[in-house]
Amino acid sequence: MSKLLITGCTGFLGGCVLSYALKKYNIKDILILSRTAGDYQALTRVQDNLARFGLSPEITGQLTDSNIIEGDLAQPELFLNNPCLNEVTHVINCAAVASFGKNPMIWKVNVEGTFAFAKRMSEVPSLQRFVHVGTAMSCLPEPGHNIKESLITTDDSEHIVDYTRAKAAIERKMHEELPGLPLVIARPSIIVGHSELGCKPSSSIFWVFKMALTLGKFMCNLQDKIDVVPVDFCAEALLTLTESENVKNGVYHVSAGPEYSVNFAEIDEAMAQAGGTKPVADSYSMVDMGYFMGIRKSFPTLFGECNERIILRAINLYGQFSRLNVTFDNTQLLHLGVSAPRKFTSYIDKCVDSTRGQSVTEMMACDFK
Ligand SMILES: NC(=O)c1ccc[n+]([C@@H]2O[C@H](COP(=O)([O-])OP(=O)(O)OC[C@H]3O[C@@H](n4cnc5c(N)ncnc54)[C@H](OP(=O)(O)O)[C@@H]3O)[C@@H](O)[C@H]2O)c1
C-alpha cells in the first residue's frame, strides 16, 4: 500500500497535482502538508483551491482533517515529529515561495525548511521516492540553446533573482548531503494556465504576455522561443515521475522542448485572434529599460491602478528571461510515456477568455507576494 504526501496544495501546481491524484488514488492514501492562515483552516484552503480546478464539492468533501498534516516550512520543527510522516512512501514536494519579489522567506522556506523536511523524509524507512519540484531556470541556461538536464554547478552569485538562487541551492544541498534520499528532481519550465480551464486556477505569468502586447514593445525579438507548459501537463508528469518504475534518481525537465515551444510572434497572433484585436507584430519594436523608465507615468492608464516601481521591476525581470530564447529538452520525460504537452498557442484562447475584464495589475498580484 502506498501513501502519497503532497505539499503546496493551496498553490497553482500543487492544487492541480492533488486534483489529479484524487482521481487516481484512494483518498485514504493521500496526505497533504498545508498551512492554516489565520481563521482560514488548512483543509478549507485546500478544498477551495481544488474548486478552482473544477472539482465538485462531492469530491473535495471527501477530504477530511485526517488527510492534512498542518505545517509551515518556515517552522519545520513544529510538524516534523508528526507520526503520520512515518507511513509515507512517496512525496511530491511542490511547496515553495514562488516569487520573483524580494521576499525574506525565500531562503528560509525554499532552502532551510525544505532541507529539514527532506532530511526527515530520508529517515522514513518506507519512503520510495521524493519528487522535488525545482525550476528549469535555476540552471542559468545559456541563451539560444535547447538545454539538457544536468546537476547544477553554477555560482550562486550569477542569479538574477533570489528565487532561482534558492532553488539551485536546495537541489545541490539535497544531492550532496542526503545521499540516502530517493530523490527525483522535476524541473518545470514556465507554467502558464491550464489547457482546459485557461487561467481560472491562476493567472500566474500570463499577465506578462498581456503586458508586453499592451506595450507593443518589449526586450525580446518576436522570433525568440519561449518554453511554456500548461499546469495539467505538469501535474500528470509529476505523478508519472512519482509512480513509474522506469524513473531513475536524477533530474527531469517538465517542459515543452523545442518541438512544443512557440515563439513570441505566434503568441502575438494567437492572443490577437482570441481577443478579436490586431497582432502587434507590424509595429513591434525591441526596447531596453530606459524606454520603460521614460513611459512609467502612463502605466496606470495602460495596466490599471498600479505601483510603477513594481511594474518596472516586473518588466526588468521578465524582460531578461524573455530574451533567453531557450527551450528545455523533454526527451527523458516523454520516454516515460508522458503525453506531449499542448502548445501554449493551442489553449491561449482559454487563458484570454478566463481573464477578460481583469487588469494586468490584478493578474500579476499572485507572482509578487
Ligand atoms: N509556476 C511556474 O511557472 C513554475 C515554474 C517552474 C517551477 N515552479 C515550481 O513549482 C512549485 C509550485 O509553484 P506554484 O506556481 O504552484 O506556486 P504557488 O501557486 O505560489 O504555490 C506555492 C505553494 O507553496 C506553499 N508554501 C509557500 N510557503 C510555504 C511554507 N512556508 N510552508 C508550507 N507551504 C508553503 C503555498 O502555501 P500557502 O498557500 O500556505 O502559502 C502554496 O501551496 C514551486 O516549487 C515552484 O518553484 C513553478
The ligand as a Gaussian input file, in Angstrom:
#p B3LYP/6-31G(d) Opt

LIG

0 1
 N        4.646000      28.477000     -11.781000
 C        5.713000      28.267000     -12.552000
 O        5.829000      28.767000     -13.669000
 C        6.804000      27.361000     -12.056000
 C        7.845000      27.059000     -12.945000
 C        8.860000      26.223000     -12.516000
 C        8.819000      25.706000     -11.247000
 N        7.809000      26.020000     -10.393000
 C        7.828000      25.441000      -9.045000
 O        6.599000      24.785000      -8.816000
 C        6.310000      24.819000      -7.422000
 C        4.915000      25.341000      -7.223000
 O        4.824000      26.653000      -7.768000
 P        3.423000      27.366000      -7.938000
 O        3.498000      28.180000      -9.166000
 O        2.332000      26.396000      -7.759000
 O        3.453000      28.370000      -6.689000
 P        2.256000      28.917000      -5.799000
 O        0.981000      28.950000      -6.538000
 O        2.736000      30.195000      -5.200000
 O        2.129000      27.836000      -4.628000
 C        3.103000      27.699000      -3.656000
 C        2.646000      26.673000      -2.641000
 O        3.703000      26.533000      -1.678000
 C        3.141000      26.695000      -0.383000
 N        4.046000      27.306000       0.580000
 C        4.680000      28.502000       0.477000
 N        5.330000      28.770000       1.608000
 C        5.116000      27.714000       2.446000
 C        5.512000      27.411000       3.763000
 N        6.262000      28.268000       4.482000
 N        5.109000      26.249000       4.310000
 C        4.332000      25.390000       3.616000
 N        3.906000      25.630000       2.368000
 C        4.279000      26.786000       1.786000
 C        1.961000      27.643000      -0.584000
 O        1.119000      27.521000       0.551000
 P        0.335000      28.797000       1.157000
 O       -0.904000      28.891000       0.324000
 O        0.079000      28.411000       2.567000
 O        1.231000      29.987000       1.002000
 C        1.372000      27.098000      -1.870000
 O        0.581000      25.989000      -1.615000
 C        7.385000      25.667000      -6.771000
 O        8.366000      24.827000      -6.222000
 C        7.969000      26.442000      -7.920000
 O        9.308000      26.769000      -7.685000
 C        6.784000      26.832000     -10.775000

